[in-house]
Amino acid sequence: MKSVLKTAALKSPPVKNSALKTIRPVPDATRMAIIEESDAGGERPLWRAHTLAMAADGTVHGDFAANHVAFTPGEVQRGSLYIAQGEVDAMAALQNGAAGCLSVHRVRGPHVLVDDIHLALARIARASRNRSRATMTALAGFAADSIIDTVLHDALDRASRGMAWSADAELGMAASLCTLAADRNHAIFTLDNADDARALRPHLFVSGPTLDHKVGESIAATLQAGGAAVLPADSCDFAAWRAAALDAGAQVYGYGRKPSADIRLIDTVTLDDGSVLVTADMMGRAMCWSLAEGLFEEGDALESLAIMGAMRAAGASLGAAALALCGHVEEDEQPLAVAV
């Protein structure tokens, strides 16, 4: 039997490996262009004219590269892509240093001509979402005065060495996605409705306790397979949101005071300097961290659990989260970060 197998193996035709084929050298100009675009030290443009035209289904009139998007004349700076509302403001934006315009009118200057601005923005937003490598994080259900988005951005920015980004909630989902650079590692969005969630298709959903039942269920259902949801275990809607997230193929982390919570609050102690020491059980592991004085209102220690859960779900450093929760400290002060 062994001899038969050996003979068969000897007679088998050799497998052609495409990797062994002769590789032609890359032309010098092409190689230099690749190095320039992939150089981490250089600033890559946000939108080039031809990629913008492809995304918006428009026509290029003059080449340009923009590193910023301006929606009003007051936002225009050198190198901006200006979303024009008419011919007059488009010309003014170009004179003020805009690299190019997105316009429904032909203008004297570099621009991408489209039939409808709002439809073009929706298409650009979809293209921006598809090209981005960032982990899309959706926040919803937190109080209007909550700073969880700021602290979470700080934590992710520390963990990714400056590669986190937060959307401007006032712009709206489509406009915000248009301003997202492709090379960000983390992108944070505050959602108001399920329609924005369907456009975003988040990888990570972090919910607060004030979220509407139906909205929370709809957002959880838009999670990408393999994503995660960090949900308030103390909420009466937790089971429904959890089921929707699991049906979408996402993992679920519950945070709160319930014994069944994956991230369970054990105790809080106010220290002499006004900071609050939080002790929690994170999936069977005892941890503690401090909250800077005034960083969170009294009783909002649960938000720090949500931040820790989001960092764990995103695969980011919990130490970076603890430093962000400590707030900004003087160089001669030693913050209490994490103790295990």
HUURPE-V426089 format. One record per residue. N is the residue number from 1. RES is the residue in one letter. PHI is phi as a letter, one per 30 degrees, with the letter a starting at -180 (none if undefined). NEAR is the number of other C-alpha atoms within 8 Angstrom. Layout:
BEGIN
n:N res:RES phi:PHI near:NEAR
n:N res:RES phi:PHI near:NEAR
END
This chain:
BEGIN
n:1 res:M phi:none near:4
n:2 res:K phi:d near:5
n:3 res:S phi:d near:6
n:4 res:V phi:d near:7
n:5 res:L phi:d near:8
n:6 res:K phi:d near:8
n:7 res:T phi:d near:8
n:8 res:A phi:d near:8
n:9 res:A phi:d near:7
n:10 res:L phi:d near:6
n:11 res:K phi:d near:6
n:12 res:S phi:d near:6
n:13 res:P phi:d near:4
n:14 res:P phi:d near:4
n:15 res:V phi:d near:4
n:16 res:K phi:d near:4
n:17 res:N phi:c near:6
n:18 res:S phi:d near:5
n:19 res:A phi:d near:4
n:20 res:L phi:d near:5
n:21 res:K phi:d near:6
n:22 res:T phi:d near:4
n:23 res:I phi:c near:4
n:24 res:R phi:d near:4
n:25 res:P phi:d near:4
n:26 res:V phi:d near:6
n:27 res:P phi:e near:6
n:28 res:D phi:e near:6
n:29 res:A phi:d near:6
n:30 res:T phi:d near:8
n:31 res:R phi:d near:9
n:32 res:M phi:d near:8
n:33 res:A phi:d near:8
n:34 res:I phi:d near:8
n:35 res:I phi:d near:8
n:36 res:E phi:d near:8
n:37 res:E phi:d near:8
n:38 res:S phi:c near:6
n:39 res:D phi:d near:7
n:40 res:A phi:d near:5
n:41 res:G phi:d near:4
n:42 res:G phi:c near:7
n:43 res:E phi:c near:5
n:44 res:R phi:d near:6
n:45 res:P phi:d near:8
n:46 res:L phi:d near:12
n:47 res:W phi:b near:10
n:48 res:R phi:c near:11
n:49 res:A phi:e near:14
n:50 res:H phi:d near:8
n:51 res:T phi:d near:8
n:52 res:L phi:d near:12
n:53 res:A phi:d near:13
n:54 res:M phi:d near:8
n:55 res:A phi:d near:11
n:56 res:A phi:d near:12
n:57 res:D phi:h near:9
n:58 res:G phi:c near:12
n:59 res:T phi:b near:8
n:60 res:V phi:d near:12
n:61 res:H phi:b near:9
n:62 res:G phi:j near:8
n:63 res:D phi:d near:10
n:64 res:F phi:a near:9
n:65 res:A phi:b near:12
n:66 res:A phi:c near:14
n:67 res:N phi:c near:11
n:68 res:H phi:a near:9
n:69 res:V phi:c near:12
n:70 res:A phi:c near:12
n:71 res:F phi:c near:9
n:72 res:T phi:b near:8
n:73 res:P phi:e near:9
n:74 res:G phi:d near:4
n:75 res:E phi:d near:7
n:76 res:V phi:d near:15
n:77 res:Q phi:b near:9
n:78 res:R phi:d near:8
n:79 res:G phi:j near:12
n:80 res:S phi:d near:15
n:81 res:L phi:c near:15
n:82 res:Y phi:c near:16
n:83 res:I phi:d near:13
n:84 res:A phi:d near:12
n:85 res:Q phi:c near:8
n:86 res:G phi:a near:9
n:87 res:E phi:d near:10
n:88 res:V phi:d near:6
n:89 res:D phi:d near:10
n:90 res:A phi:d near:15
n:91 res:M phi:d near:11
n:92 res:A phi:d near:9
n:93 res:A phi:d near:12
n:94 res:L phi:d near:12
n:95 res:Q phi:d near:7
n:96 res:N phi:d near:9
n:97 res:G phi:j near:11
n:98 res:A phi:d near:15
n:99 res:A phi:d near:14
n:100 res:G phi:a near:17
n:101 res:C phi:b near:14
n:102 res:L phi:c near:13
n:103 res:S phi:b near:15
n:104 res:V phi:c near:12
n:105 res:H phi:c near:7
n:106 res:R phi:d near:8
n:107 res:V phi:b near:9
n:108 res:R phi:d near:5
n:109 res:G phi:l near:9
n:110 res:P phi:d near:13
n:111 res:H phi:a near:15
n:112 res:V phi:c near:15
n:113 res:L phi:c near:14
n:114 res:V phi:b near:13
n:115 res:D phi:d near:7
n:116 res:D phi:b near:7
n:117 res:I phi:d near:11
n:118 res:H phi:d near:6
n:119 res:L phi:d near:8
n:120 res:A phi:d near:13
n:121 res:L phi:d near:12
n:122 res:A phi:d near:10
n:123 res:R phi:d near:11
n:124 res:I phi:d near:13
n:125 res:A phi:d near:13
n:126 res:R phi:d near:11
n:127 res:A phi:d near:9
n:128 res:S phi:d near:13
n:129 res:R phi:d near:9
n:130 res:N phi:d near:6
n:131 res:R phi:d near:7
n:132 res:S phi:d near:11
n:133 res:R phi:c near:8
n:134 res:A phi:d near:10
n:135 res:T phi:d near:11
n:136 res:M phi:d near:13
n:137 res:T phi:c near:13
n:138 res:A phi:c near:13
n:139 res:L phi:c near:14
n:140 res:A phi:a near:13
n:141 res:G phi:i near:10
n:142 res:F phi:c near:11
n:143 res:A phi:d near:6
n:144 res:A phi:d near:4
n:145 res:D phi:c near:4
n:146 res:S phi:d near:8
n:147 res:I phi:c near:7
n:148 res:I phi:d near:8
n:149 res:D phi:d near:11
n:150 res:T phi:d near:7
n:151 res:V phi:d near:11
n:152 res:L phi:d near:11
n:153 res:H phi:d near:12
n:154 res:D phi:e near:10
n:155 res:A phi:d near:15
n:156 res:L phi:d near:15
n:157 res:D phi:d near:12
n:158 res:R phi:d near:9
n:159 res:A phi:d near:11
n:160 res:S phi:c near:10
n:161 res:R phi:h near:6
n:162 res:G phi:i near:7
n:163 res:M phi:c near:11
n:164 res:A phi:c near:13
n:165 res:W phi:b near:11
n:166 res:S phi:c near:9
n:167 res:A phi:d near:11
n:168 res:D phi:d near:8
n:169 res:A phi:d near:9
n:170 res:E phi:d near:4
n:171 res:L phi:d near:8
n:172 res:G phi:j near:8
n:173 res:M phi:d near:10
n:174 res:A phi:d near:13
n:175 res:A phi:d near:11
n:176 res:S phi:d near:13
n:177 res:L phi:d near:12
n:178 res:C phi:d near:11
n:179 res:T phi:c near:9
n:180 res:L phi:d near:13
n:181 res:A phi:d near:8
n:182 res:A phi:d near:10
n:183 res:D phi:c near:8
n:184 res:R phi:d near:13
n:185 res:N phi:d near:10
n:186 res:H phi:b near:12
n:187 res:A phi:b near:14
n:188 res:I phi:c near:14
n:189 res:F phi:b near:12
n:190 res:T phi:c near:10
n:191 res:L phi:c near:10
n:192 res:D phi:c near:6
n:193 res:N phi:a near:8
n:194 res:A phi:d near:11
n:195 res:D phi:d near:6
n:196 res:D phi:d near:10
n:197 res:A phi:d near:13
n:198 res:R phi:d near:9
n:199 res:A phi:d near:9
n:200 res:L phi:d near:9
n:201 res:R phi:h near:10
n:202 res:P phi:d near:14
n:203 res:H phi:c near:13
n:204 res:L phi:b near:16
n:205 res:F phi:b near:15
n:206 res:V phi:c near:13
n:207 res:S phi:c near:14
n:208 res:G phi:c near:12
n:209 res:P phi:d near:8
n:210 res:T phi:c near:7
n:211 res:L phi:d near:11
n:212 res:D phi:d near:7
n:213 res:H phi:e near:8
n:214 res:K phi:d near:6
n:215 res:V phi:d near:10
n:216 res:G phi:d near:13
n:217 res:E phi:d near:12
n:218 res:S phi:d near:10
n:219 res:I phi:d near:13
n:220 res:A phi:d near:14
n:221 res:A phi:d near:10
n:222 res:T phi:d near:11
n:223 res:L phi:d near:17
n:224 res:Q phi:d near:11
n:225 res:A phi:e near:8
n:226 res:G phi:j near:8
n:227 res:G phi:d near:12
n:228 res:A phi:a near:14
n:229 res:A phi:b near:16
n:230 res:V phi:c near:16
n:231 res:L phi:b near:15
n:232 res:P phi:d near:13
n:233 res:A phi:d near:12
n:234 res:D phi:d near:9
n:235 res:S phi:d near:7
n:236 res:C phi:d near:5
n:237 res:D phi:c near:7
n:238 res:F phi:e near:11
n:239 res:A phi:d near:7
n:240 res:A phi:d near:8
n:241 res:W phi:d near:13
n:242 res:R phi:d near:12
n:243 res:A phi:d near:8
n:244 res:A phi:d near:12
n:245 res:A phi:d near:17
n:246 res:L phi:d near:10
n:247 res:D phi:d near:8
n:248 res:A phi:d near:12
n:249 res:G phi:i near:11
n:250 res:A phi:c near:14
n:251 res:Q phi:d near:10
n:252 res:V phi:b near:11
n:253 res:Y phi:b near:12
n:254 res:G phi:c near:11
n:255 res:Y phi:b near:18
n:256 res:G phi:l near:13
n:257 res:R phi:c near:10
n:258 res:K phi:d near:8
n:259 res:P phi:e near:5
n:260 res:S phi:d near:6
n:261 res:A phi:d near:12
n:262 res:D phi:d near:10
n:263 res:I phi:c near:14
n:264 res:R phi:c near:15
n:265 res:L phi:d near:13
n:266 res:I phi:c near:9
n:267 res:D phi:a near:7
n:268 res:T phi:b near:9
n:269 res:V phi:b near:7
n:270 res:T phi:d near:8
n:271 res:L phi:d near:8
n:272 res:D phi:d near:5
n:273 res:D phi:d near:5
n:274 res:G phi:j near:8
n:275 res:S phi:d near:12
n:276 res:V phi:c near:12
n:277 res:L phi:c near:12
n:278 res:V phi:c near:14
n:279 res:T phi:c near:12
n:280 res:A phi:b near:13
n:281 res:D phi:c near:13
n:282 res:M phi:c near:10
n:283 res:M phi:h near:6
n:284 res:G phi:i near:5
n:285 res:R phi:c near:7
n:286 res:A phi:d near:9
n:287 res:M phi:b near:11
n:288 res:C phi:b near:12
n:289 res:W phi:a near:14
n:290 res:S phi:c near:14
n:291 res:L phi:c near:13
n:292 res:A phi:d near:12
n:293 res:E phi:d near:9
n:294 res:G phi:i near:6
n:295 res:L phi:d near:8
n:296 res:F phi:b near:11
n:297 res:E phi:d near:6
n:298 res:E phi:d near:5
n:299 res:G phi:i near:5
n:300 res:D phi:c near:8
n:301 res:A phi:d near:10
n:302 res:L phi:d near:10
n:303 res:E phi:d near:9
n:304 res:S phi:d near:9
n:305 res:L phi:d near:14
n:306 res:A phi:d near:13
n:307 res:I phi:d near:12
n:308 res:M phi:d near:10
n:309 res:G phi:d near:12
n:310 res:A phi:d near:11
n:311 res:M phi:d near:14
n:312 res:R phi:d near:10
n:313 res:A phi:d near:11
n:314 res:A phi:d near:8
n:315 res:G phi:i near:6
n:316 res:A phi:c near:11
n:317 res:S phi:d near:9
n:318 res:L phi:d near:9
n:319 res:G phi:d near:8
n:320 res:A phi:d near:12
n:321 res:A phi:d near:16
n:322 res:A phi:d near:13
n:323 res:L phi:d near:11
n:324 res:A phi:d near:12
n:325 res:L phi:d near:14
n:326 res:C phi:d near:14
n:327 res:G phi:i near:9
n:328 res:H phi:d near:5
n:329 res:V phi:c near:8
n:330 res:E phi:d near:5
n:331 res:E phi:d near:5
n:332 res:D phi:d near:4
n:333 res:E phi:c near:6
n:334 res:Q phi:c near:6
n:335 res:P phi:d near:7
n:336 res:L phi:d near:7
n:337 res:A phi:c near:11
n:338 res:V phi:b near:10
n:339 res:A phi:b near:6
n:340 res:V phi:c near:6
END
